């Protein structure tokens, strides 16, 4: 079988698995957030936390709870890293220095998992397991609960209540993330991912060299790293490392995990607003963008579309033999479209246009299908804008899912859309303007700009992957990117929850002859158009100076 | 909620609740979850969970998942061993580190138009062609490019084939026998469609060392 044929069948197998999961997982998600029954263990947790699980919150309270949880998470994770030297299983590593500890804490709490550190030479097992990995669960859950509150805004009417943050958080962790992660962690171990407390043991290799076989609680972290669209690798090489991703089977499992919740959430959305077709419409837009990206990156990586590919006879720099090109590009497209940021190949060495598409994937705003929860709220905000644009065309007050989109809703949606590009472009501009920071760039020419643009795009979209040639372990990059990650995660979330509150307070208006149906191909096409036009208008100049200039050279 | 904390301002109470929630989640997802997974993994799949170690006779000589260097003390490739891919996993503080160092996993991160990368591809091609006694044009791509992890345990079947004559000559073996050994070590795609066919360098080298 040719490489291309096998590659397409491999992608087809992935799509089939995701399609099979769509309805059961989506229905289960809807059930988790609509049932009134608590599990006994959850009741115990609510008692420990000291919250009333049956009291719904207004949106500002919901937001404050979410922010309080995140603030405490950043502080605790920061302290954990700083004190590492005094803890168990530290492997003899010293405390992480202040700027890097701040960057890493911000990174994991915001679901970005940008890594300015190298796992195997910085973090002990306990910090990885009980610090970083806990935020893999926590930050993924925070994304999910935010979109659930937004969906309730559409589904409920004439109420100021959008749900209970603590209940949503605990249910997401206990009922969704832990069970799925546990099952797949064992699957990954069966496939060869390591899971032990070894501090590394030295062996004499066949040719008489000295090699240290590293260890660690890797599989448990690997499973949630993908499932929660986190992406922070246990080791520096991330999912290219054979101990994190030993073979093509585990590779496909990992891609499946990082897509499955985000692709199933539209089903939960459809269920909760009482019209499954609304879920299918959103899913279709996500799927078209995903398929287009997979095809695009695969095309540019499989031919001779760069100097290196031409010289070597194939685009294999930074790729692993066991994956080859199709399994690498499938991973690259999926990880950059989901805000995961795990990598199974070095994105810095992708062909100019292949790397450019990876960047555009993030610039779409992580919506196809995006991070757990954040992907769906991102595309729903764009759907709001789309309905508004359509309303302008026919001169009617726009409605989406029986809710009128008035000035407050459109303002919140617009602010949401402006936040991320502002952070990307201002950040990149600053880094390029400051001569001291230019020294961090590894590659010459337009590719150097691409490295910086990629870094700010990744941080501002909470992705976490990198053109890793850029030396980002400097006080400036650690500080600035840390702040960028926090702003880009929580400022849009304020707008999302504000939107949720504003929508929930409205009375549902019955659909009329003038209502734009939001489940038909016309709307799907318009939403796709809005997504692509917003991205193109915002980022084209920056892309032109980086990957386009390099690719056309 | 206790009587004492209920008198505190809302914002303090909220952060205390958040702290308690985080501690509970840490116990659940940061201690119980990984320990249960590790327990099951160690019970059901101890070989995998402990790094898929490979023995040569009694001696553990590495992991089938981690590439290793087959070089002499000066860092020159040894002709009697199949050679792995170039590796960027090197200790920067060690001169001539041959790579495949699991404490420094990673890629070169050189961009696709970077002259440094283009030159090293050319240099590697010339070196491999000379070492293996083959025309430069028949050196496969994985032989001249560094892997993503720097620990790639595999090479392509083409690169393994390309090294057969040199290994056979260095060991005084029949090239046909070595070629057959390589063919027996080619791992196809799982399910026929996943990933790429490959040859594990360490297990192939152990087998070739036992060939007489």
Interface residues (C-beta under 8 A of the other chain):
Chain A: X1 X3 X6 X9 X10 X13 X45 X48 X49 X50 X51 X64 X65 X68 X69 X71 X72 X73 X76 X118 X120 X121 X129 X130 X131 X133 X134 X137 X138 X166 X169 X170 X173 X174 X177 X178 X181 X182 X185 X186 X189 X190 X191 X192 X193 X194 X195 X196 X197 X198 X200 X203 X204 X205 X206 X207 X209 X211 X212 X213 X214 X215 X217 X219 X220 X221 X223 X224 X235 X236 X237 X240 X241 X242 X243 X246 X247 X248 X249 X251 X252 X306 X307 X308 X309 X311 X312 X313 X314 X315 X316 X317 X318 X319 X320 X321 X322 X323 X324 X325 X327 X328 X343 X344 X345 X346 X348 X349 X350 X351 X352 X355 X442 X443 X444 X445 X447 X450 X451 X467 X468 X469 X550 X553
Chain B: X1 X2 X5 X11 X14 X15 X16 X17 X18 X19 X20 X21 X22 X24 X25 X26 X28 X29 X30 X31 X33 X34 X36 X37 X38 X40 X41 X42 X44 X45 X48 X49 X50 X51 X52 X53 X56 X59 X60 X61 X62 X63 X65 X66 X67 X68 X69 X70 X71 X78 X81 X85 X89 X98 X100 X101 X102 X103 X104 X105 X106 X107 X108 X109 X110 X111 X112 X113 X114 X115 X117 X118 X121 X122 X125 X139 X140 X141 X142 X144 X145 X146 X147 X148 X149 X150 X151 X152 X153 X154 X155 X156 X189 X190 X191 X192 X193 X194 X195 X196 X198 X202 X205 X206 X209
